[in-house]
Structure formats: C-alpha cells, structure tokens
C-alpha cells in the first residue's frame, strides 16, 4: 500500500511570491540568528485543506471530489498583507502573512473541507484562518528566544503585498527531503470566469 502526503491549496501569483520573499528577507535580517525556519517563497501556498497521509489508491476519489466541489465556483480576488503569528505575538510558533477571506473563499474552503471529511480526511479543529506561512519558530527555542522573536514581529509592519485573482484550486503531493519539502501538483481545477 503506497501512501503520500497531500494537501489542497491555491497557488500564488509571481507578484505575491516576490512580496512574500521580500517580507521574509526583512524579517530574517531583523531576527538574525534567532531560531526561525523560513519557508522558501516558491513553497508558500494558501492551503485550504491539509489531507495528511493519502493512500494512492484513493487519489481518484479525491480528484473526483475536488472536481465536483470546485465545479461552477466563480473566480474571486484575495488581498494579501499584514503580519501575524500563531498562537500570538507573545508566543509565536508560526509566522504568517494574512489573506483576506471573501465569502467565495470561505465557502470554497468549507465545501472542500466537508467533502474531504466525508472521504475520511478530518479537517482542522480550529476555524479556517486564511494565511501564508512565512516561517516556523524552532521547537527547541528557549522561552527567551521565543519572547524576543515575538517582540521583533510585533514591532514589524508588513503593508499590503497586493491582490490576485484566484483562478484554480490544486491538489499537491508533499515529499519531505533533507533540503525541505518538495511539492508536486497532481491536479489543477479551474474556477469559472
């Protein structure tokens, strides 16, 4: 039985990726040697549903579900900007840039999440928060380091990185390599114009 790690996400425009790369460089310079693992801009997506382990024999059912849920969904715009951290700036573990959540995005994410759960891929317990992960604070960071990273993030302002038209939803395979994750698109479903 062959298993892959998979997720459903929206690919970002080149302009948004450049903005994310610039924001990450600024934050890297500010945090210096503090233990934050920064995500390469080319690996940043707007994840709608993280599926986790998927048996390859289930891929066709997953693809059919995605086609069905995305069918007829109109394309829509999202705005990208402002810096945040999960769970908070006081105890940052994930550094992110926010994404506006227009009704079309919220509806699409909810539909895909519910349909994925019906196929046996339970979603997050937390409500959907549209975000783009820039970096992760090391689990080995001391309380003092975490506090310092939080202070730096809270003082930093990230303005709007622009907007983009969402024209498709993608199913990705994630392969963890020594140099970081490698993502392969398995399916792209276009939204209606």
TIGU-603367 format. One record per atom (N, C-alpha, C, CB): residue in three letters; atom name; x, y, z. Coordinates in pm, whole numbers. Glycine has a CB too. Example, Ala and Ser with C-alpha at 12.3 -4.5 7.8 and 13.67 -1.06 7.14 Angstrom:
residues 2
   res   atom        X        Y        Z
   ala      N     1319     -569      780
   ala     CA     1230     -450      780
   ala      C     1320     -330      780
   ala     CB     1131     -447      905
   ser      N     1285     -225      708
   ser     CA     1367     -106      714
   ser      C     1290        3      787
   ser     CB     1408      -60      572
This chain:
residues 193
   res   atom        X        Y        Z
   unk      N       86     -118        0
   unk     CA        0        0        0
   unk      C       90      124        0
   unk     CB      -97        0      124
   unk      N       80      203     -104
   unk     CA      161      324     -119
   unk      C       86      445      -63
   unk     CB      198      346     -268
   unk      N      158      527       14
   unk     CA       98      643       80
   unk      C      178      768       45
   unk     CB       91      623      234
   unk      N      106      879       20
   unk     CA      171     1008        0
   unk      C      112     1108       99
   unk     CB      155     1057     -147
   unk      N      185     1218      123
   unk     CA      130     1331      200
   unk      C       72     1427       98
   unk     CB      241     1401      291
   unk      N      -47     1479      125
   unk     CA     -112     1565       26
   unk      C     -189     1678       92
   unk     CB     -207     1482      -62
   unk      N     -213     1783       13
   unk     CA     -293     1896       60
   unk      C     -358     1964      -60
   unk     CB     -206     1997      139
   unk      N     -462     2041      -32
   unk     CA     -536     2116     -135
   unk      C     -510     2263     -110
   unk     CB     -691     2083     -131
   unk      N     -468     2334     -216
   unk     CA     -425     2473     -194
   unk      C     -443     2557     -319
   unk     CB     -278     2477     -150
   unk      N     -428     2687     -300
   unk     CA     -431     2786     -408
   unk      C     -287     2831     -432
   unk     CB     -525     2908     -374
   unk      N     -245     2826     -558
   unk     CA     -111     2872     -594
   unk      C     -111     3025     -599
   unk     CB      -65     2812     -731
   unk      N       -2     3085     -556
   unk     CA        9     3230     -551
   unk      C       69     3286     -680
   unk     CB       92     3274     -430
   unk      N       34     3410     -711
   unk     CA       89     3475     -829
   unk      C      237     3507     -806
   unk     CB       11     3605     -863
   unk      N      310     3527     -914
   unk     CA      453     3559     -904
   unk      C      472     3688     -826
   unk     CB      515     3573    -1046
   unk      N      384     3786     -844
   unk     CA      396     3915     -773
   unk      C      382     3896     -622
   unk     CB      290     4015     -823
   unk      N      285     3814     -582
   unk     CA      266     3788     -439
   unk      C      387     3712     -383
   unk     CB      136     3707     -414
   unk      N      440     3617     -460
   unk     CA      559     3543     -414
   unk      C      678     3635     -393
   unk     CB      595     3434     -515
   unk      N      697     3732     -482
   unk     CA      806     3829     -467
   unk      C      784     3911     -340
   unk     CB      816     3922     -592
   unk      N      662     3955     -317
   unk     CA      631     4031     -195
   unk      C      658     3950      -69
   unk     CB      486     4075     -197
   unk      N      623     3821      -71
   unk     CA      648     3734       43
   unk      C      798     3715       65
   unk     CB      580     3597       23
   unk      N      870     3699      -45
   unk     CA     1015     3681      -36
   unk      C     1081     3805       26
   unk     CB     1075     3653     -177
   unk      N     1037     3923      -17
   unk     CA     1092     4048       38
   unk      C     1059     4063      186
   unk     CB     1038     4167      -40
   unk      N      934     4030      223
   unk     CA      894     4039      364
   unk      C      976     3942      449
   unk     CB      743     4009      380
   unk      N      997     3821      398
   unk     CA     1075     3721      472
   unk      C     1220     3766      488
   unk     CB     1070     3584      401
   unk      N     1278     3827      383
   unk     CA     1417     3875      392
   unk      C     1430     3981      500
   unk     CB     1465     3931      257
   unk      N     1335     4072      506
   unk     CA     1336     4177      608
   unk      C     1328     4115      748
   unk     CB     1219     4277      585
   unk      N     1236     4020      764
   unk     CA     1220     3955      894
   unk      C     1343     3872      932
   unk     CB     1095     3867      894
   unk      N     1402     3806      834
   unk     CA     1524     3729      860
   unk      C     1635     3821      910
   unk     CB     1570     3655      732
   unk      N     1648     3938      848
   unk     CA     1750     4034      889
   unk      C     1725     4081     1032
   unk     CB     1755     4154      792
   unk      N     1596     4103     1065
   unk     CA     1562     4152     1199
   unk      C     1581     4044     1307
   unk     CB     1416     4201     1201
   unk      N     1550     3920     1273
   unk     CA     1559     3813     1373
   unk      C     1700     3754     1381
   unk     CB     1459     3702     1341
   unk      N     1781     3777     1278
   unk     CA     1921     3733     1282
   unk      C     1937     3584     1307
   unk     CB     1995     3809     1387
   unk      N     2009     3551     1415
   unk     CA     2040     3410     1444
   unk      C     1932     3341     1527
   unk     CB     2172     3401     1516
   unk      N     1825     3413     1558
   unk     CA     1718     3350     1636
   unk      C     1661     3232     1558
   unk     CB     1606     3453     1671
   unk      N     1617     3126     1628
   unk     CA     1580     3001     1561
   unk      C     1443     3002     1493
   unk     CB     1582     2890     1661
   unk      N     1441     3056     1370
   unk     CA     1320     3053     1287
   unk      C     1357     2986     1156
   unk     CB     1262     3199     1264
   unk      N     1278     2885     1114
   unk     CA     1298     2821      984
   unk      C     1207     2891      884
   unk     CB     1267     2665      990
   unk      N     1267     2958      788
   unk     CA     1192     3036      690
   unk      C     1154     2948      571
   unk     CB     1274     3159      642
   unk      N     1033     2966      523
   unk     CA      982     2887      410
   unk      C     1020     2957      281
   unk     CB      826     2868      420
   unk      N     1080     2885      184
   unk     CA     1110     2948       54
   unk      C      979     2996      -11
   unk     CB     1185     2848      -41
   unk      N      981     3115      -70
   unk     CA      859     3173     -128
   unk      C      793     3079     -229
   unk     CB      892     3306     -196
   unk      N      873     3003     -304
   unk     CA      816     2913     -405
   unk      C      735     2800     -340
   unk     CB      927     2854     -492
   unk      N      756     2775     -211
   unk     CA      682     2670     -140
   unk      C      562     2722      -62
   unk     CB      775     2598      -46
   unk      N      533     2850      -73
   unk     CA      421     2906        3
   unk      C      295     2900      -82
   unk     CB      451     3052       47
   unk      N      190     2840      -24
   unk     CA       60     2830      -89
   unk      C      -46     2874       12
   unk     CB       32     2684     -140
   unk      N     -165     2903      -38
   unk     CA     -279     2926       50
   unk      C     -346     2790       67
   unk     CB     -379     3036       -8
   unk      N     -313     2723      177
   unk     CA     -367     2588      200
   unk      C     -513     2597      242
   unk     CB     -284     2514      307
   unk      N     -597     2521      171
   unk     CA     -739     2514      204
   unk      C     -766     2396      297
   unk     CB     -824     2502       75
   unk      N     -705     2281      264
   unk     CA     -722     2160      346
   unk      C     -592     2081      341
   unk     CB     -843     2073      297
   unk      N     -537     2050      459
   unk     CA     -423     1960      467
   unk      C     -480     1821      487
   unk     CB     -323     1999      583
   unk      N     -452     1731      393
   unk     CA     -509     1596      397
   unk      C     -424     1500      478
   unk     CB     -526     1543      257
   unk      N     -294     1523      482
   unk     CA     -205     1431      551
   unk      C     -177     1309      464
   unk     CB     -265     1387      684
   unk      N     -171     1192      526
   unk     CA     -141     1070      452
   unk      C     -259     1026      367
   unk     CB     -101      959      549
   unk      N     -232     1004      239
   unk     CA     -334      961      144
   unk      C     -284      834       76
   unk     CB     -364     1074       38
   unk      N     -365      729       81
   unk     CA     -332      605       11
   unk      C     -351      633     -138
   unk     CB     -423      484       60
   unk      N     -250      599     -218
   unk     CA     -254      635     -361
   unk      C     -376      576     -432
   unk     CB     -127      588     -430
   unk      N     -427      463     -385
   unk     CA     -546      405     -448
   unk      C     -671      492     -424
   unk     CB     -570      262     -395
   unk      N     -663      587     -329
   unk     CA     -775      678     -303
   unk      C     -765      809     -381
   unk     CB     -782      709     -154
   unk      N     -657      827     -457
   unk     CA     -636      954     -527
   unk      C     -748      985     -627
   unk     CB     -503      952     -600
   unk      N     -797      885     -700
   unk     CA     -903      912     -798
   unk      C    -1029      964     -730
   unk     CB     -935      785     -878
   unk      N    -1067      905     -617
   unk     CA    -1185      952     -544
   unk      C    -1164     1095     -495
   unk     CB    -1216      858     -424
   unk      N    -1043     1124     -451
   unk     CA    -1009     1258     -403
   unk      C    -1018     1359     -518
   unk     CB     -868     1259     -341
   unk      N     -964     1322     -633
   unk     CA     -969     1409     -751
   unk      C    -1113     1432     -795
   unk     CB     -888     1350     -866
   unk      N    -1195     1327     -797
   unk     CA    -1336     1340     -836
   unk      C    -1410     1433     -740
   unk     CB    -1405     1202     -840
   unk      N    -1383     1418     -610
   unk     CA    -1446     1504     -511
   unk      C    -1409     1650     -536
   unk     CB    -1405     1461     -368
   unk      N    -1282     1673     -561
   unk     CA    -1235     1810     -582
   unk      C    -1299     1872     -706
   unk     CB    -1081     1813     -595
   unk      N    -1305     1795     -813
   unk     CA    -1370     1844     -937
   unk      C    -1516     1879     -909
   unk     CB    -1362     1737    -1050
   unk      N    -1584     1794     -834
   unk     CA    -1726     1815     -804
   unk      C    -1747     1940     -718
   unk     CB    -1783     1693     -733
   unk      N    -1664     1958     -616
   unk     CA    -1681     2072     -525
   unk      C    -1641     2205     -588
   unk     CB    -1599     2050     -399
   unk      N    -1546     2203     -679
   unk     CA    -1498     2327     -741
   unk      C    -1583     2366     -863
   unk     CB    -1351     2313     -783
   unk      N    -1653     2268     -922
   unk     CA    -1734     2293    -1042
   unk      C    -1830     2411    -1020
   unk     CB    -1813     2167    -1081
   unk      N    -1826     2506    -1113
   unk     CA    -1918     2619    -1107
   unk      C    -1877     2729    -1010
   unk     CB    -2052     2572    -1070
   unk      N    -1771     2708     -933
   unk     CA    -1724     2809     -839
   unk      C    -1665     2925     -919
   unk     CB    -1619     2750     -739
   unk      N    -1714     3047     -899
   unk     CA    -1658     3160     -973
   unk      C    -1520     3199     -920
   unk     CB    -1752     3281     -966
   unk      N    -1435     3252    -1009
   unk     CA    -1306     3303     -965
   unk      C    -1330     3426     -876
   unk     CB    -1213     3339    -1087
   unk      N    -1234     3459     -791
   unk     CA    -1250     3570     -698
   unk      C    -1114     3628     -665
   unk     CB    -1323     3525     -569
   unk      N    -1113     3747     -606
   unk     CA     -988     3814     -569
   unk      C     -962     3799     -421
   unk     CB     -992     3961     -607
   unk      N     -832     3790     -390
   unk     CA     -789     3794     -249
   unk      C     -685     3905     -234
   unk     CB     -731     3655     -203
   unk      N     -680     3963     -116
   unk     CA     -580     4063      -80
   unk      C     -482     3998       17
   unk     CB     -646     4192      -18
   unk      N     -354     4028        1
   unk     CA     -251     3969       86
   unk      C     -178     4080      159
   unk     CB     -152     3882        3
   unk      N     -162     4066      290
   unk     CA      -89     4166      367
   unk      C     -111     4150      516
   unk     CB     -129     4305      324
   unk      N      -39     4214      595
   unk     CA      -29     4222      741
   unk      C       33     4096      801
   unk     CB     -168     4246      801
   unk      N      115     4119      899
   unk     CA      192     4014      965
   unk      C      118     3961     1086
   unk     CB      330     4067     1005
   unk      N      128     3832     1107
   unk     CA       66     3770     1224
   unk      C      149     3654     1274
   unk     CB      -76     3724     1192
   unk      N      106     3596     1385
   unk     CA      174     3479     1441
   unk      C       71     3392     1511
   unk     CB      287     3522     1539
   unk      N       91     3262     1502
   unk     CA       10     3166     1577
   unk      C       95     3113     1690
   unk     CB      -44     3050     1486
   unk      N       46     3095     1810
   unk     CA      -87     3135     1852
   unk      C     -100     3286     1877
   unk     CB     -125     3060     1977
   unk      N       13     3356     1899
   unk     CA        9     3501     1921
   unk      C      151     3556     1908
   unk     CB      -52     3535     2061
   unk      N      162     3690     1905
   unk     CA      294     3753     1904
   unk      C      369     3725     2035
   unk     CB      280     3904     1882
   unk      N      296     3703     2144
   unk     CA      360     3677     2273
   unk      C      430     3541     2276
   unk     CB      257     3685     2385
   unk      N      372     3444     2203
   unk     CA      431     3309     2199
   unk      C      427     3257     2056
   unk     CB      354     3212     2293
   unk      N      502     3320     1967
   unk     CA      494     3281     1826
   unk      C      551     3142     1799
   unk     CB      566     3382     1740
   unk      N      478     3064     1723
   unk     CA      527     2935     1674
   unk      C      528     2934     1521
   unk     CB      438     2819     1728
   unk      N      428     3002     1462
   unk     CA      417     3014     1316
   unk      C      409     3163     1283
   unk     CB      292     2935     1260
   unk      N      494     3207     1189
   unk     CA      494     3346     1142
   unk      C      422     3346     1008
   unk     CB      642     3405     1128
   unk      N      323     3434      993
   unk     CA      243     3432      871
   unk      C      206     3571      820
   unk     CB      118     3352      894
   unk      N      166     3572      693
   unk     CA      108     3691      630
   unk      C      -39     3660      605
   unk     CB      184     3730      496
   unk      N     -125     3754      638
   unk     CA     -269     3732      628
   unk      C     -322     3742      485
   unk     CB     -340     3829      714
   unk      N     -436     3679      466
   unk     CA     -507     3681      338
   unk      C     -652     3716      369
   unk     CB     -496     3543      262
   unk      N     -707     3810      293
   unk     CA     -848     3844      312
   unk      C     -932     3719      285
   unk     CB     -892     3962      218
   unk      N    -1046     3709      350
   unk     CA    -1132     3593      329
   unk      C    -1266     3638      275
   unk     CB    -1150     3513      461
   unk      N    -1272     3663      142
   unk     CA    -1402     3699       84
   unk      C    -1497     3581       96
   unk     CB    -1386     3742      -64
   unk      N    -1628     3606       88
   unk     CA    -1725     3497      102
   unk      C    -1699     3379        9
   unk     CB    -1864     3550       77
   unk      N    -1653     3406     -114
   unk     CA    -1627     3295     -208
   unk      C    -1516     3204     -158
   unk     CB    -1590     3350     -345
   unk      N    -1412     3260      -96
   unk     CA    -1303     3180      -42
   unk      C    -1351     3098       77
   unk     CB    -1184     3269       -1
   unk      N    -1423     3160      167
   unk     CA    -1474     3091      285
   unk      C    -1566     2976      245
   unk     CB    -1548     3188      378
   unk      N    -1652     3001      148
   unk     CA    -1746     2898      101
   unk      C    -1672     2782       35
   unk     CB    -1845     2959        2
   unk      N    -1575     2815      -51
   unk     CA    -1497     2712     -120
   unk      C    -1421     2625      -20
   unk     CB    -1399     2776     -220
   unk      N    -1356     2689       78
   unk     CA    -1280     2614      177
   unk      C    -1372     2523      258
   unk     CB    -1203     2710      270
   unk      N    -1486     2573      297
   unk     CA    -1581     2496      377
   unk      C    -1633     2374      299
   unk     CB    -1699     2585      421
   unk      N    -1668     2396      172
   unk     CA    -1718     2286       88
   unk      C    -1612     2176       73
   unk     CB    -1759     2339      -50
   unk      N    -1488     2216       44
   unk     CA    -1381     2118       24
   unk      C    -1349     2046      154
   unk     CB    -1254     2187      -32
   unk      N    -1350     2120      265
   unk     CA    -1322     2060      395
   unk      C    -1427     1956      432
   unk     CB    -1315     2170      503
   unk      N    -1554     1989      413
   unk     CA    -1661     1895      445
   unk      C    -1656     1772      355
   unk     CB    -1798     1963      433
   unk      N    -1632     1793      226
   unk     CA    -1625     1681      132
   unk      C    -1504     1592      162
   unk     CB    -1618     1732      -13
   unk      N    -1392     1653      202
   unk     CA    -1273     1576      239
   unk      C    -1301     1492      363
   unk     CB    -1152     1670      265
   unk      N    -1372     1550      459
   unk     CA    -1406     1477      581
   unk      C    -1494     1356      549
   unk     CB    -1478     1571      682
   unk      N    -1586     1371      454
   unk     CA    -1671     1258      414
   unk      C    -1588     1144      354
   unk     CB    -1778     1304      313
   unk      N    -1472     1179      297
   unk     CA    -1383     1077      241
   unk      C    -1285     1021      345
   unk     CB    -1305     1134      124
   unk      N    -1297     1071      468
   unk     CA    -1213     1019      575
   unk      C    -1092     1103      609
   unk     CB    -1167      884      539
   unk      N    -1089     1228      561
   unk     CA     -977     1319      590
   unk      C    -1028     1431      679
   unk     CB     -914     1376      459
   unk      N    -1027     1409      811
   unk     CA    -1083     1511      900
   unk      C    -1000     1638      895
   unk     CB    -1090     1459     1044
   unk      N    -1068     1749      897
   unk     CA    -1000     1879      888
   unk      C     -952     1927     1023
   unk     CB    -1093     1983      828
   unk      N     -919     2054     1026
   unk     CA     -871     2119     1148
   unk      C     -984     2133     1248
   unk     CB     -811     2257     1115
   unk      N     -949     2133     1376
   unk     CA    -1046     2160     1482
   unk      C    -1073     2309     1492
   unk     CB     -997     2105     1616
   unk      N     -973     2389     1450
   unk     CA     -985     2534     1459
   unk      C    -1056     2589     1336
   unk     CB     -845     2600     1475
   unk      N    -1120     2706     1351
   unk     CA    -1182     2769     1233
   unk      C    -1075     2806     1130
   unk     CB    -1262     2895     1275
   unk      N    -1114     2809     1004
   unk     CA    -1023     2843      895
   unk      C     -977     2988      909
   unk     CB    -1091     2822      758
   unk      N     -846     3008      907
   unk     CA     -785     3140      906
   unk      C     -695     3145      784
   unk     CB     -705     3169     1039
   unk      N     -735     3221      683
   unk     CA     -656     3228      559
   unk      C     -524     3297      588
   unk     CB     -734     3304      447
   unk      N     -414     3224      564
   unk     CA     -281     3279      592
   unk      C     -177     3208      507
   unk     CB     -246     3264      742
   unk      N      -61     3272      495
   unk     CA       52     3219      420
   unk      C      168     3206      519
   unk     CB       89     3311      297
   unk      N      213     3085      544
   unk     CA      318     3062      642
   unk      C      454     3107      588
   unk     CB      323     2914      682
   unk      N      515     3204      657
   unk     CA      649     3253      621
   unk      C      758     3176      692
   unk     CB      662     3402      653
   unk      N      732     3137      817
   unk     CA      835     3068      893
   unk      C      778     3001     1016
   unk     CB      944     3165      933
   unk      N      860     2913     1073
   unk     CA      821     2842     1195
   unk      C      932     2858     1298
   unk     CB      793     2691     1165
   unk      N      894     2893     1419
   unk     CA      990     2905     1528
   unk      C     1028     2763     1573
   unk     CB      931     2989     1649
   unk      N     1156     2740     1591
   unk     CA     1206     2608     1629
   unk      C     1143     2561     1760
   unk     CB     1359     2610     1642
   unk      N     1109     2432     1763
   unk     CA     1055     2373     1886
   unk      C     1160     2378     1999
   unk     CB     1011     2227     1861
   unk      N     1287     2388     1962
   unk     CA     1395     2393     2061
   unk      C     1428     2534     2108
   unk     CB     1519     2329     2003
   unk      N     1353     2634     2059
   unk     CA     1380     2772     2100
   unk      C     1351     2789     2249
   unk     CB     1295     2871     2017
   unk      N     1438     2863     2316
   unk     CA     1417     2890     2458
   unk      C     1303     2990     2474
   unk     CB     1547     2945     2526
   unk      N     1248     2999     2595
   unk     CA     1140     3095     2623
   unk      C     1188     3237     2593
   unk     CB     1093     3083     2770
   unk      N     1313     3266     2625
   unk     CA     1370     3399     2600
   unk      C     1377     3426     2448
   unk     CB     1512     3411     2663
   unk      N     1418     3326     2371
   unk     CA     1426     3344     2225
   unk      C     1286     3365     2166
   unk     CB     1494     3221     2159
   unk      N     1191     3287     2212
   unk     CA     1052     3300     2163
   unk      C     1001     3440     2194
   unk     CB      960     3192     2228
   unk      N     1027     3488     2316
   unk     CA      983     3622     2356
   unk      C     1046     3729     2266
   unk     CB     1019     3648     2505
   unk      N     1176     3715     2240
   unk     CA     1247     3812     2155
   unk      C     1191     3811     2013
   unk     CB     1399     3781     2152
   unk      N     1167     3692     1958
   unk     CA     1109     3682     1823
   unk      C      973     3751     1820
   unk     CB     1095     3533     1779
   unk      N      893     3728     1923
   unk     CA      761     3792     1932
   unk      C      770     3944     1935
   unk     CB      688     3744     2055
   unk      N      865     3997     2012
   unk     CA      884     4142     2018
   unk      C      920     4199     1881
   unk     CB      993     4178     2120
   unk      N     1009     4130     1811
   unk     CA     1052     4175     1678
   unk      C      934     4174     1582
   unk     CB     1166     4087     1624
   unk      N      857     4065     1583
   unk     CA      742     4053     1492
   unk      C      637     4160     1521
   unk     CB      678     3913     1504
   unk      N      611     4183     1649
   unk     CA      508     4280     1686
   unk      C      546     4422     1644
   unk     CB      484     4276     1837
   unk      N      676     4450     1642
   unk     CA      723     4584     1605
   unk      C      729     4602     1452
   unk     CB      861     4610     1666
   unk      N      728     4493     1380
   unk     CA      743     4498     1233
   unk      C      607     4518     1167
   unk     CB      810     4368     1181
   unk      N      602     4603     1068
   unk     CA      478     4625      992
   unk      C      497     4574      850
   unk     CB      440     4777      991
   unk      N      403     4496      804
   unk     CA      403     4449      665
   unk      C      278     4506      601
   unk     CB      407     4290      655
   unk      N      298     4593      506
   unk     CA      186     4655      435
   unk      C      126     4555      337
   unk     CB      230     4784      362
   unk      N       31     4600      259
   unk     CA      -32     4514      159
   unk      C       72     4465       58
   unk     CB     -145     4589       87
   unk      N       68     4337       28
   unk     CA      155     4280      -75
   unk      C       82     4271     -209
   unk     CB      205     4142      -32
   unk      N      -42     4322     -211
   unk     CA     -118     4324     -335
   unk      C     -235     4227     -333
   unk     CB      -29     4291     -450
   unk      N     -298     4216     -449
   unk     CA     -412     4126     -463
   unk      C     -390     4037     -584
   unk     CB     -545     4206     -476
   unk      N     -466     3931     -590
   unk     CA     -457     3841     -706
   unk      C     -592     3776     -730
   unk     CB     -347     3734     -684
   unk      N     -611     3736     -852
   unk     CA     -731     3664     -891
   unk      C     -706     3515     -870
   unk     CB     -772     3694    -1039
   unk      N     -793     3452     -796
   unk     CA     -783     3307     -774
   unk      C     -857     3240     -890
   unk     CB     -842     3263     -633
   unk      N     -782     3168     -972
   unk     CA     -841     3105    -1091
   unk      C     -843     2955    -1088
   unk     CB     -768     3148    -1210
   unk      N     -777     2894     -985
   unk     CA     -778     2747     -979
   unk      C     -751     2699     -837
   unk     CB     -673     2688    -1075
   unk      N     -786     2574     -815
   unk     CA     -759     2504     -689
   unk      C     -678     2382     -726
   unk     CB     -893     2465     -612
   unk      N     -576     2351     -645
   unk     CA     -481     2245     -679
   unk      C     -470     2140     -571
   unk     CB     -346     2305     -706
   unk      N     -445     2018     -615
   unk     CA     -411     1909     -525
   unk      C     -261     1887     -537
   unk     CB     -493     1778     -559
   unk      N     -192     1891     -423
   unk     CA      -46     1877     -422
   unk      C       -2     1755     -343
   unk     CB       19     2003     -364
   unk      N      108     1700     -388
   unk     CA      180     1596     -315
   unk      C      296     1666     -245
   unk     CB      230     1479     -411
   unk      N      325     1627     -121
   unk     CA      435     1686      -46
   unk      C      535     1576      -12
   unk     CB      383     1755       83
   unk      N      659     1594      -59
   unk     CA      766     1499      -29
   unk      C      870     1569       57
   unk     CB      831     1442     -159
   unk      N      892     1517      177
   unk     CA      990     1577      267
   unk      C     1129     1527      229
   unk     CB      958     1542      416
   unk      N     1216     1624      194
   unk     CA     1353     1595      154
   unk      C     1448     1659      256
   unk     CB     1382     1649        9
   unk      N     1575     1619      257
   unk     CA     1670     1681      350
   unk      C     1678     1834      335
   unk     CB     1809     1620      329
   unk      N     1660     1884      213
   unk     CA     1666     2028      189
   unk      C     1533     2099      209
   unk     CB     1715     2054       52
   unk      N     1431     2029      254
   unk     CA     1298     2088      273
   unk      C     1194     2015      190
   unk     CB     1299     2236      238
   unk      N     1070     2057      202
   unk     CA      960     1992      131
   unk      C      965     2025      -18
   unk     CB      825     2036      191
   unk      N      928     1927      -99
   unk     CA      915     1945     -243
   unk      C      768     1916     -277
   unk     CB     1014     1850     -325
   unk      N      703     2013     -344
   unk     CA      561     1999     -376
   unk      C      543     1970     -524
   unk     CB      485     2126     -337
   unk      N      457     1875     -554
   unk     CA      425     1838     -691
   unk      C      275     1851     -710
   unk     CB      474     1693     -725
   unk      N      235     1930     -809
   unk     CA       91     1944     -836
   unk      C       41     1818     -906
   unk     CB       63     2071     -923
   unk      N      -63     1758     -849
   unk     CA     -122     1637     -906
   unk      C     -245     1669     -990
   unk     CB     -159     1538     -796
   unk      N     -311     1782     -959
   unk     CA     -435     1818    -1026
   unk      C     -460     1966    -1010
   unk     CB     -554     1737     -971
   unk      N     -504     2032    -1116
   unk     CA     -545     2173    -1110
   unk      C     -686     2182    -1164
   unk     CB     -447     2267    -1190
   unk      N     -776     2241    -1089
   unk     CA     -915     2257    -1131
   unk      C     -940     2407    -1147
   unk     CB    -1016     2193    -1027
   unk      N     -977     2448    -1267
   unk     CA    -1003     2590    -1293
   unk      C    -1138     2632    -1238
   unk     CB     -996     2619    -1443
   unk      N    -1141     2753    -1184
   unk     CA    -1268     2813    -1144
   unk      C    -1331     2876    -1267
   unk     CB    -1248     2918    -1029
   unk      N    -1461     2900    -1263
   unk     CA    -1527     2960    -1379
   unk      C    -1496     3109    -1383
   unk     CB    -1680     2935    -1376
   unk      N    -1489     3163    -1503
   unk     CA    -1451     3304    -1522
   unk      C    -1558     3397    -1474
   unk     CB    -1421     3333    -1668
